[in-house]
């Protein structure tokens, strides 16, 4: 691994910096793919398989042909990327020109000039979160040392991706809660205005707003904001003493 150490250390250090800088999740994923290529020079292209809406797909890729190559395995439900994700085991194809397991994937890769591949699971706490896939334009491109370094890098990448996902999930939840609180506040204001105007209780005021929202085909928050805004404009300014 001695020849790989500087590249590996530099790639991992860069990977950590990108996360600390609070890149978006998509940017973090693309950085992982690009840095994998730097850590493993034998790899010409890199893709990341993720579970999206219950379906495995090549969500990130450094070459536009990769989704087409991988489509064969997603269509059949059988291929090295899928197996790496399912089993937590690395899979190496030394030559896609040779017959063997996952023949449709081999044929698809060979047609696109990919002659060997290495697929590694992205694992966290013994649970798969994705697969890191390397594609080379040479046969038997990946040495045993490449595989060892790739496995170490995949371990680091899995932690970074999991942390990034957790960060953005928490941020999204926080933003959604803030929006919910804002919506609740303005709806309660509008509810109070209707109660004052109609002399009704809170339940009746909400029924009136819900009915108007349905009739005007607008959401309740927008309707409430408009009512509060119009009421504010109509309110007279206080007189100076």
N, C-alpha and C positions, 0 to 999 in steps of 0.2 A: 504493500500500500504506500510505500515511501514516495513514489513518483506522484501519487495522487494527493498527498497530504496538503500541500499549499492550495491546490484548487478546491479541495473539500473544505478546508478551514475558511477560505475566503467566501465560498458559496454559503456556508452555514452562517457566517458573520453577516453577510449581506441579507440573508433571509430574515434574521432576527431584527436587523435595522428596519427593514421594510414594514414589519409588523408593528414595531415600536412607534413608527411614524404614523400609525393609524391610517394606512391605506385602506381603500374599500376592499371588501371581500374579493371582488372580481380581480382587482389589481394584485392582491396578495396571491391569488391562485395563479395568475399569469407570471408573477415573479418566481413562484415555486417552479413552474415549468421551465422558465428561462434559466434559472440557477441550476436546475438539474442537468441541463445541457452543459453548463460550465463545469460542474463537478464531475460529470462523466463524459469526457470528450469523444468517446467512441459513439455516443448517441448523436445522430443528426437531427432528430426531431423528438419532441416530448409531448405526451398527452396525459390528461388526468381524467380518470373515470370516476364519476360521482353518481349517487342516487338522487335523481331529481323527479319529484312527484311520483315516487314509487317505481321509477324506471331508470336503469343504468344507462348512462350516455357519456360520450366523450365531451365533457363540459368545457375543457380548456385544452388548447392545442397550439403548437408553435409552427404548424404548417397546415395550410387549408385542406390538404388531401386526407389528413388523419381521420376526420369523421367518416369519410367515404370508405377508408380502409376498415375501420372498426364496425361499419354498418353490418358487415357479414356476421360478426359474432353476436351483435345485439339482435339481429333478425333470427338467428338460430338458437340464441340463448346459450351459446357454447363458444368459448374462446379464452385466450390467456389472460386478458384483462378481467373478464368476468370471473374466471377461476381464482385469480389472485385475490379479488375482492371477496369471493365466497369462502375460500378456504384459508386465507391468511398465509398462503405459500407463494414464493416467487416462481415464475415460469419463464424459461428461456427457450426460444426457438433459434437454433444455430443457423438454419437456412430455410427460408420460405420456398426455395426452389426444390427442396426435397419433400417427398410425400411423408405425411405423418399426421399426428393429432391436429384437430382443428383445420382440416384441409381447406374449407371455404375461406377461412381467415387467411391462411397461407397464400392461397391463390390471389385473394384481394390485395394483400400486401405486396406480393411479387409484381402484380400488374402496375402498382404505383411506384415501383423501384425500391421498395423496402425489402431487404434480403435477410435481416435478422432482427429479433425483438427481445426485449426483456421487460417483463411485467412484475411489479412489486406491490404488495398490499400496503395500504396506509392504515395502520392499526393504532388504536388508542384504548388502553385498558382491555386488551384482547378482543376489542370490537372493531370491525372494519368501518372506516369512514370514506374509503375510496381506494383507487389503485393508481399507481404511478407507472406510466408506460413509456418505454424508450424504444425508438425505431432507428435502425442503422441501414445505410445503403450498401453495406458490405456484408458478405456472408461471414458467419462466425466472428462478428465484430467485438463481442463482449467477452473479456477474459474473466477468470475466476476473481482476480483482483477488482475488476470493474464491478462485479456482482457484490463483493463485500462492501465496497465503498457505496454502491447504490443502496444497499440495504441500510447502511448507517444513515445515509442522507434521507432515505424514506422515513426513518424513525423520527429524525428531526423535523422533517416537513410535516408529518402527521401532527406533531405537537403544535407547530405554528398554525396549521390550518384549523385545528380544533380550537385553539385560543382565539383566532380571528373570527371563527364562526360564533363562538360564545360572546365575544365582544360585540359583534354586530347584532346578534339576537337580543342582547341586553339593551343595546342602544335603540333598536327598533321598538322593543317593548316599552322603554322609557318614553320614546317619542309618541307612541300610541296612547300611553297613559296620559301624557300631557294634553294630547288632542282630545281625549275623552273628557278630561277635566274642563278644558276650554268649552267643549260642546255643552257639557252639563251646566256650566255657569251661564252661558248665553241663553240656553233653553229655559232655565229657571227665571232669568230676567224677563224673557218674553212671556212666560207663564204668569208672572206677577203683573205685567202690564194688562193682559187679558182679564185677569181676576179683578183688577181695579176698574176696568172699563165695563165689564159685564156684570160685576157683582156676583161672581160665581166662585166655586171652590177650586182647589188645585186640580182635582180630577177632571172636572168639566173643562177647565182651561186647556189641559193636555189633550182632551178629546177633540176640542175645537182645532187646536194646532195640527193634530194628526190627520184630521179630516181634510183640512186645507192643504196640508202637505201632499196628501194622496190626490186630491183634485187637481192641484197645480203641477203634479209630477216633479216635485222638488224634495230634497231631503230636509229633515226637520231642523237641522242646524242652520242651513241657509235661510230657511223661512224665519227662524228665530232671530238671526242676525239682521235680516231686513226689517223686521218689526221693531227691534231695539234701535236700529239706526234711524228709521223714520220717526220714531217717538222722540229721539234725542234732538232731531232737527226741528220738530214741531214745538218742543218745550221752549217757553219764553226765557230770555236771559234775566237773571235777577237784577232788580233796580239798584243803582248806587245809593248809598245812604246820603 
